[in-house]
């Protein structure tokens, strides 16, 4: 009876590997809740085989989170086997996104939780291998992470980003796909970008000051950069619309954006983040209330929501994201500051509040967040 031990061993191996968890779940659209309370899960946690997703799910339930965003990586480093670019997989043969989504898609009361995916637009490895796609500063020096405006507009980086968004939409059908780390600021002055600027604006040269140097703060540069990014986002939106026989139209496309702290409702146009321009191409803006790393006062979060409410922007298209990073970018802001920022983020008609990243959420932060969100959830159930 040699077969019985062999069968038993094979069964144990199958149970340990749990290959069915690598099959992408059909997430489908989830009707948005009255209030979106979301957290984002770092890519390192998503792709760590040791992550206990039942613990993560319990944490989300403890704070009444109605949504979770999983970092899906970059076009050069993905959380699953991307058939078109298999060399990009963080761990070939393992679909980390599917495993996480399966574990987190149902809340404690049995209702569906929104599952969003985040695409990081940085391409450091691609730039190392092909420096021609890198954006360049005013002195002609390439940046290590950001592609040029040209590489995004009619070059390979923009095309690959569009393909990745479509692949995620087709494979998982998430509630939302958010594009992050997509900036055009310091590194957008190469010769290729100057040619693109001339083509798009009709100008003959960069705007310059009396000393002949490029005027990097010129408003026309901010408008141009925002138009470049809006064009790329429009291509992503079109690609999403076509996946799953048109069901992709129900997947929200969102964009992480920086705040112009001197003009709170306008967006940081110098980064290509003019809110009005970007909202022509995306469904939602995820506004960075990253007060710690930027050393802003927590009261400014309330000022931000007030300014947005006073603007012509539809508040239902805004998520205010509270970043936990402190001034050194490593240690978190004090738990009391986090709690006040989260509370203020949900004022003046803002119904979508986000907290990031999961990796900085230690026990006191979970307790404080539950103290804010659980009563809100209970009030919704009354």
Secondary structure, 3 states (H helix, E strand, C coil): CHHHHHHHHHHHHHHHHCHHHHCCCCCCCCCCCCCEEEEEECHHHHCCCCCCHHHHHHHHHHCCCCEEEEECEECCEECCCCHHHHHHECCCCCCHHHHHHHHHCECCCCCECEEEEEEECCCHHHHHHCHHHEEECCCCCEEEEEECHHHHHCCHHHHHHHHHHHHHHHHHCCCEEEEECCCCCCCCCCHHHHHHHHHHHCCCCCCECCCCCECCCCHHHHHHHHHHHHHHHHHHHHHHHHHHHHHHHHCEEEEEECCCCCCCCCCCHHHCCCHHHHCCCCCEEEEEECCCCCCCCCHHHHHHHHHHHHCCCCHHHEEEEEECECCCCCCECCHHHHHHHHHHHCCCCCCEEEEECHHHCCHHHHHHHHHHHHHHHHHHHC
